[in-house]
Every structure is written in structure tokens, then in C-alpha cells.
């Protein structure tokens, strides 16, 4: 079990990571679905 001293990344950074991955996934899905007409 990790000790409380090793804190997870700050919420702002975590939000940015999640948002970036979501945007990347959306762009890939959009390209794959509509990019080939």
C-alpha cells in the first residue's frame, strides 16, 4: 500500500491528461468514421 507521502498528481494535471486522451480518442474516432466518407 503506497504511503500518503507519495501524493498523486495534482487535479489540474490529471484533468489535463484525461482531457488530452479524450480529445485524441475523439479525433481518431472522427477520422476513422467520417474521414473516409
CHARMM-style PDB file with segment names, atoms N, HN, CA, C and O in Angstrom:
ATOM      1  N   UNK     1       0.867  -1.207   0.000  1.00  0.00      PROA
ATOM      2  CA  UNK     1       0.000   0.000   0.000  1.00  0.00      PROA
ATOM      3  C   UNK     1       0.891   1.241   0.000  1.00  0.00      PROA
ATOM      4  O   UNK     1       1.765   1.364   0.858  1.00  0.00      PROA
ATOM      5  N   UNK     2       0.691   2.155  -0.935  1.00  0.00      PROA
ATOM      6  HN  UNK     2      -0.019   2.055  -1.633  1.00  0.00      PROA
ATOM      7  CA  UNK     2       1.531   3.361  -1.005  1.00  0.00      PROA
ATOM      8  C   UNK     2       1.280   4.266   0.185  1.00  0.00      PROA
ATOM      9  O   UNK     2       0.158   4.363   0.681  1.00  0.00      PROA
ATOM     10  N   UNK     3       2.327   4.923   0.636  1.00  0.00      PROA
ATOM     11  HN  UNK     3       3.239   4.844   0.233  1.00  0.00      PROA
ATOM     12  CA  UNK     3       2.179   5.823   1.779  1.00  0.00      PROA
ATOM     13  C   UNK     3       1.587   7.155   1.322  1.00  0.00      PROA
ATOM     14  O   UNK     3       1.742   7.538   0.163  1.00  0.00      PROA
ATOM     15  N   UNK     4       0.908   7.861   2.231  1.00  0.00      PROA
ATOM     16  HN  UNK     4       0.782   7.549   3.172  1.00  0.00      PROA
ATOM     17  CA  UNK     4       0.298   9.159   1.869  1.00  0.00      PROA
ATOM     18  C   UNK     4       1.330  10.185   1.427  1.00  0.00      PROA
ATOM     19  O   UNK     4       0.979  11.189   0.806  1.00  0.00      PROA
ATOM     20  N   UNK     5       2.602   9.945   1.741  1.00  0.00      PROA
ATOM     21  HN  UNK     5       2.888   9.130   2.245  1.00  0.00      PROA
ATOM     22  CA  UNK     5       3.637  10.912   1.371  1.00  0.00      PROA
ATOM     23  C   UNK     5       3.779  10.985  -0.150  1.00  0.00      PROA
ATOM     24  O   UNK     5       4.052  12.051  -0.700  1.00  0.00      PROA
ATOM     25  N   UNK     6       3.591   9.840  -0.830  1.00  0.00      PROA
ATOM     26  HN  UNK     6       3.370   8.974  -0.383  1.00  0.00      PROA
ATOM     27  CA  UNK     6       3.670   9.848  -2.288  1.00  0.00      PROA
ATOM     28  C   UNK     6       2.303  10.246  -2.843  1.00  0.00      PROA
ATOM     29  O   UNK     6       1.437   9.404  -3.077  1.00  0.00      PROA
ATOM     30  N   UNK     7       2.137  11.545  -3.044  1.00  0.00      PROA
ATOM     31  HN  UNK     7       2.840  12.229  -2.854  1.00  0.00      PROA
ATOM     32  CA  UNK     7       0.834  12.051  -3.471  1.00  0.00      PROA
ATOM     33  C   UNK     7       0.655  11.849  -4.963  1.00  0.00      PROA
ATOM     34  O   UNK     7       1.635  11.878  -5.707  1.00  0.00      PROA
ATOM     35  N   UNK     8      -0.572  11.645  -5.417  1.00  0.00      PROA
ATOM     36  HN  UNK     8      -1.369  11.621  -4.813  1.00  0.00      PROA
ATOM     37  CA  UNK     8      -0.856  11.555  -6.858  1.00  0.00      PROA
ATOM     38  C   UNK     8      -0.674  12.918  -7.496  1.00  0.00      PROA
ATOM     39  O   UNK     8      -0.545  13.916  -6.786  1.00  0.00      PROA
ATOM     40  N   UNK     9      -0.659  12.985  -8.825  1.00  0.00      PROA
ATOM     41  HN  UNK     9      -0.763  12.175  -9.401  1.00  0.00      PROA
ATOM     42  CA  UNK     9      -0.500  14.279  -9.497  1.00  0.00      PROA
ATOM     43  C   UNK     9      -1.643  15.216  -9.133  1.00  0.00      PROA
ATOM     44  O   UNK     9      -2.740  14.758  -8.813  1.00  0.00      PROA
ATOM     45  N   UNK    10      -1.398  16.523  -9.176  1.00  0.00      PROA
ATOM     46  HN  UNK    10      -0.506  16.895  -9.436  1.00  0.00      PROA
ATOM     47  CA  UNK    10      -2.438  17.497  -8.827  1.00  0.00      PROA
ATOM     48  C   UNK    10      -3.655  17.347  -9.729  1.00  0.00      PROA
ATOM     49  O   UNK    10      -3.524  16.929 -10.880  1.00  0.00      PROA
ATOM     50  N   UNK    11      -4.829  17.679  -9.226  1.00  0.00      PROA
ATOM     51  HN  UNK    11      -4.936  18.018  -8.291  1.00  0.00      PROA
ATOM     52  CA  UNK    11      -6.072  17.516 -10.014  1.00  0.00      PROA
ATOM     53  C   UNK    11      -6.011  18.236 -11.355  1.00  0.00      PROA
ATOM     54  O   UNK    11      -6.522  17.726 -12.351  1.00  0.00      PROA
ATOM     55  N   UNK    12      -5.398  19.408 -11.394  1.00  0.00      PROA
ATOM     56  HN  UNK    12      -4.983  19.822 -10.584  1.00  0.00      PROA
ATOM     57  CA  UNK    12      -5.332  20.146 -12.655  1.00  0.00      PROA
ATOM     58  C   UNK    12      -4.546  19.335 -13.691  1.00  0.00      PROA
ATOM     59  O   UNK    12      -4.955  19.220 -14.847  1.00  0.00      PROA
ATOM     60  N   UNK    13      -3.423  18.782 -13.260  1.00  0.00      PROA
ATOM     61  HN  UNK    13      -3.091  18.876 -12.321  1.00  0.00      PROA
ATOM     62  CA  UNK    13      -2.606  17.995 -14.194  1.00  0.00      PROA
ATOM     63  C   UNK    13      -3.367  16.755 -14.627  1.00  0.00      PROA
ATOM     64  O   UNK    13      -3.340  16.384 -15.800  1.00  0.00      PROA
ATOM     65  N   UNK    14      -4.043  16.116 -13.688  1.00  0.00      PROA
ATOM     66  HN  UNK    14      -4.064  16.417 -12.734  1.00  0.00      PROA
ATOM     67  CA  UNK    14      -4.793  14.907 -14.018  1.00  0.00      PROA
ATOM     68  C   UNK    14      -5.907  15.231 -15.001  1.00  0.00      PROA
ATOM     69  O   UNK    14      -6.130  14.495 -15.962  1.00  0.00      PROA
ATOM     70  N   UNK    15      -6.603  16.332 -14.759  1.00  0.00      PROA
ATOM     71  HN  UNK    15      -6.422  16.930 -13.979  1.00  0.00      PROA
ATOM     72  CA  UNK    15      -7.664  16.739 -15.691  1.00  0.00      PROA
ATOM     73  C   UNK    15      -7.097  16.955 -17.086  1.00  0.00      PROA
ATOM     74  O   UNK    15      -7.707  16.563 -18.082  1.00  0.00      PROA
ATOM     75  N   UNK    16      -5.926  17.581 -17.150  1.00  0.00      PROA
ATOM     76  HN  UNK    16      -5.431  17.899 -16.342  1.00  0.00      PROA
ATOM     77  CA  UNK    16      -5.322  17.856 -18.456  1.00  0.00      PROA
ATOM     78  C   UNK    16      -4.990  16.557 -19.176  1.00  0.00      PROA
ATOM     79  O   UNK    16      -5.204  16.430 -20.382  1.00  0.00      PROA
ATOM     80  N   UNK    17      -4.465  15.597 -18.425  1.00  0.00      PROA
ATOM     81  HN  UNK    17      -4.290  15.701 -17.446  1.00  0.00      PROA
ATOM     82  CA  UNK    17      -4.112  14.306 -19.034  1.00  0.00      PROA
ATOM     83  C   UNK    17      -5.366  13.623 -19.562  1.00  0.00      PROA
ATOM     84  O   UNK    17      -5.381  13.130 -20.690  1.00  0.00      PROA
ATOM     85  N   UNK    18      -6.422  13.592 -18.745  1.00  0.00      PROA
ATOM     86  HN  UNK    18      -6.410  13.992 -17.828  1.00  0.00      PROA
ATOM     87  CA  UNK    18      -7.663  12.935 -19.161  1.00  0.00      PROA
ATOM     88  C   UNK    18      -8.257  13.653 -20.367  1.00  0.00      PROA
ATOM     89  O   UNK    18      -8.703  13.009 -21.317  1.00  0.00      PROA
ATOM     90  N   UNK    19      -8.265  14.974 -20.333  1.00  0.00      PROA
ATOM     91  HN  UNK    19      -7.903  15.497 -19.561  1.00  0.00      PROA
ATOM     92  CA  UNK    19      -8.829  15.734 -21.449  1.00  0.00      PROA
ATOM     93  C   UNK    19      -8.038  15.475 -22.729  1.00  0.00      PROA
ATOM     94  O   UNK    19      -8.619  15.302 -23.800  1.00  0.00      PROA
ATOM     95  N   UNK    20      -6.717  15.449 -22.615  1.00  0.00      PROA
ATOM     96  HN  UNK    20      -6.245  15.590 -21.745  1.00  0.00      PROA
ATOM     97  CA  UNK    20      -5.885  15.227 -23.796  1.00  0.00      PROA
ATOM     98  C   UNK    20      -6.166  13.859 -24.401  1.00  0.00      PROA
ATOM     99  O   UNK    20      -6.288  13.730 -25.619  1.00  0.00      PROA
ATOM    100  N   UNK    21      -6.270  12.841 -23.556  1.00  0.00      PROA
ATOM    101  HN  UNK    21      -6.171  12.946 -22.566  1.00  0.00      PROA
ATOM    102  CA  UNK    21      -6.520  11.500 -24.095  1.00  0.00      PROA
ATOM    103  C   UNK    21      -7.908  11.418 -24.712  1.00  0.00      PROA
ATOM    104  O   UNK    21      -8.098  10.763 -25.736  1.00  0.00      PROA
ATOM    105  N   UNK    22      -8.884  12.086 -24.088  1.00  0.00      PROA
ATOM    106  HN  UNK    22      -8.730  12.619 -23.256  1.00  0.00      PROA
ATOM    107  CA  UNK    22     -10.234  12.078 -24.646  1.00  0.00      PROA
ATOM    108  C   UNK    22     -10.259  12.771 -25.999  1.00  0.00      PROA
ATOM    109  O   UNK    22     -10.882  12.283 -26.941  1.00  0.00      PROA
ATOM    110  N   UNK    23      -9.583  13.907 -26.096  1.00  0.00      PROA
ATOM    111  HN  UNK    23      -9.076  14.304 -25.330  1.00  0.00      PROA
ATOM    112  CA  UNK    23      -9.554  14.639 -27.363  1.00  0.00      PROA
ATOM    113  C   UNK    23      -8.879  13.803 -28.440  1.00  0.00      PROA
ATOM    114  O   UNK    23      -9.355  13.735 -29.573  1.00  0.00      PROA
ATOM    115  N   UNK    24      -7.766  13.165 -28.080  1.00  0.00      PROA
ATOM    116  HN  UNK    24      -7.379  13.220 -27.160  1.00  0.00      PROA
ATOM    117  CA  UNK    24      -7.065  12.328 -29.050  1.00  0.00      PROA
ATOM    118  C   UNK    24      -7.944  11.185 -29.535  1.00  0.00      PROA
ATOM    119  O   UNK    24      -7.982  10.881 -30.727  1.00  0.00      PROA
ATOM    120  N   UNK    25      -8.651  10.555 -28.600  1.00  0.00      PROA
ATOM    121  HN  UNK    25      -8.620  10.802 -27.632  1.00  0.00      PROA
ATOM    122  CA  UNK    25      -9.529   9.445 -28.981  1.00  0.00      PROA
ATOM    123  C   UNK    25     -10.656   9.943 -29.881  1.00  0.00      PROA
ATOM    124  O   UNK    25     -11.013   9.288 -30.861  1.00  0.00      PROA
ATOM    125  N   UNK    26     -11.215  11.104 -29.544  1.00  0.00      PROA
ATOM    126  HN  UNK    26     -10.926  11.636 -28.749  1.00  0.00      PROA
ATOM    127  CA  UNK    26     -12.311  11.653 -30.349  1.00  0.00      PROA
ATOM    128  C   UNK    26     -11.834  11.952 -31.766  1.00  0.00      PROA
ATOM    129  O   UNK    26     -12.532  11.649 -32.733  1.00  0.00      PROA
ATOM    130  N   UNK    27     -10.652  12.542 -31.891  1.00  0.00      PROA
ATOM    131  HN  UNK    27     -10.085  12.788 -31.105  1.00  0.00      PROA
ATOM    132  CA  UNK    27     -10.135  12.878 -33.219  1.00  0.00      PROA
ATOM    133  C   UNK    27      -9.914  11.603 -34.029  1.00  0.00      PROA
ATOM    134  O   UNK    27     -10.251  11.548 -35.212  1.00  0.00      PROA
ATOM    135  N   UNK    28      -9.349  10.580 -33.392  1.00  0.00      PROA
ATOM    136  HN  UNK    28      -9.076  10.625 -32.431  1.00  0.00      PROA
ATOM    137  CA  UNK    28      -9.124   9.326 -34.115  1.00  0.00      PROA
ATOM    138  C   UNK    28     -10.448   8.720 -34.550  1.00  0.00      PROA
ATOM    139  O   UNK    28     -10.581   8.251 -35.680  1.00  0.00      PROA
ATOM    140  N   UNK    29     -11.432   8.730 -33.648  1.00  0.00      PROA
ATOM    141  HN  UNK    29     -11.323   9.111 -32.730  1.00  0.00      PROA
ATOM    142  CA  UNK    29     -12.735   8.155 -33.974  1.00  0.00      PROA
ATOM    143  C   UNK    29     -13.387   8.939 -35.112  1.00  0.00      PROA
ATOM    144  O   UNK    29     -13.972   8.364 -36.030  1.00  0.00      PROA
ATOM    145  N   UNK    30     -13.273  10.256 -35.027  1.00  0.00      PROA
ATOM    146  HN  UNK    30     -12.798  10.722 -34.281  1.00  0.00      PROA
ATOM    147  CA  UNK    30     -13.862  11.100 -36.067  1.00  0.00      PROA
ATOM    148  C   UNK    30     -13.198  10.823 -37.409  1.00  0.00      PROA
ATOM    149  O   UNK    30     -13.878  10.675 -38.424  1.00  0.00      PROA
ATOM    150  N   UNK    31     -11.872  10.753 -37.412  1.00  0.00      PROA
ATOM    151  HN  UNK    31     -11.319  10.873 -36.588  1.00  0.00      PROA
ATOM    152  CA  UNK    31     -11.143  10.471 -38.653  1.00  0.00      PROA
ATOM    153  C   UNK    31     -11.556   9.114 -39.215  1.00  0.00      PROA
ATOM    154  O   UNK    31     -11.811   8.987 -40.413  1.00  0.00      PROA
ATOM    155  N   UNK    32     -11.622   8.113 -38.362  1.00  0.00      PROA
ATOM    156  HN  UNK    32     -11.416   8.216 -37.389  1.00  0.00      PROA
ATOM    157  CA  UNK    32     -11.929   6.775 -38.840  1.00  0.00      PROA
ATOM    158  C   UNK    32     -13.370   6.687 -39.331  1.00  0.00      PROA
ATOM    159  O   UNK    32     -13.654   5.952 -40.277  1.00  0.00      PROA
ATOM    160  N   UNK    33     -14.276   7.420 -38.708  1.00  0.00      PROA
ATOM    161  HN  UNK    33     -14.045   8.017 -37.939  1.00  0.00      PROA
ATOM    162  CA  UNK    33     -15.688   7.295 -39.065  1.00  0.00      PROA
ATOM    163  C   UNK    33     -16.045   8.140 -40.273  1.00  0.00      PROA
ATOM    164  O   UNK    33     -16.754   7.676 -41.166  1.00  0.00      PROA
ATOM    165  N   UNK    34     -15.559   9.387 -40.313  1.00  0.00      PROA
ATOM    166  HN  UNK    34     -14.983   9.764 -39.588  1.00  0.00      PROA
ATOM    167  CA  UNK    34     -16.018  10.326 -41.329  1.00  0.00      PROA
ATOM    168  C   UNK    34     -14.926  10.713 -42.321  1.00  0.00      PROA
ATOM    169  O   UNK    34     -15.222  11.263 -43.381  1.00  0.00      PROA
ATOM    170  N   UNK    35     -13.677  10.432 -41.990  1.00  0.00      PROA
ATOM    171  HN  UNK    35     -13.436   9.985 -41.128  1.00  0.00      PROA
ATOM    172  CA  UNK    35     -12.579  10.872 -42.857  1.00  0.00      PROA
ATOM    173  C   UNK    35     -12.561  10.125 -44.178  1.00  0.00      PROA
ATOM    174  O   UNK    35     -12.009  10.622 -45.159  1.00  0.00      PROA
ATOM    175  N   UNK    36     -13.161   8.929 -44.220  1.00  0.00      PROA
ATOM    176  HN  UNK    36     -13.610   8.526 -43.422  1.00  0.00      PROA
ATOM    177  CA  UNK    36     -13.110   8.136 -45.450  1.00  0.00      PROA
ATOM    178  C   UNK    36     -14.434   8.215 -46.234  1.00  0.00      PROA
ATOM    179  O   UNK    36     -14.613   7.523 -47.236  1.00  0.00      PROA
ATOM    180  N   UNK    37     -15.337   9.053 -45.768  1.00  0.00      PROA
ATOM    181  HN  UNK    37     -15.191   9.615 -44.954  1.00  0.00      PROA
ATOM    182  CA  UNK    37     -16.565   9.341 -46.484  1.00  0.00      PROA
ATOM    183  C   UNK    37     -17.425   8.156 -46.743  1.00  0.00      PROA
ATOM    184  OT1 UNK    37     -18.491   8.286 -47.344  1.00  0.00      PROA
TER     185      UNK     37
END
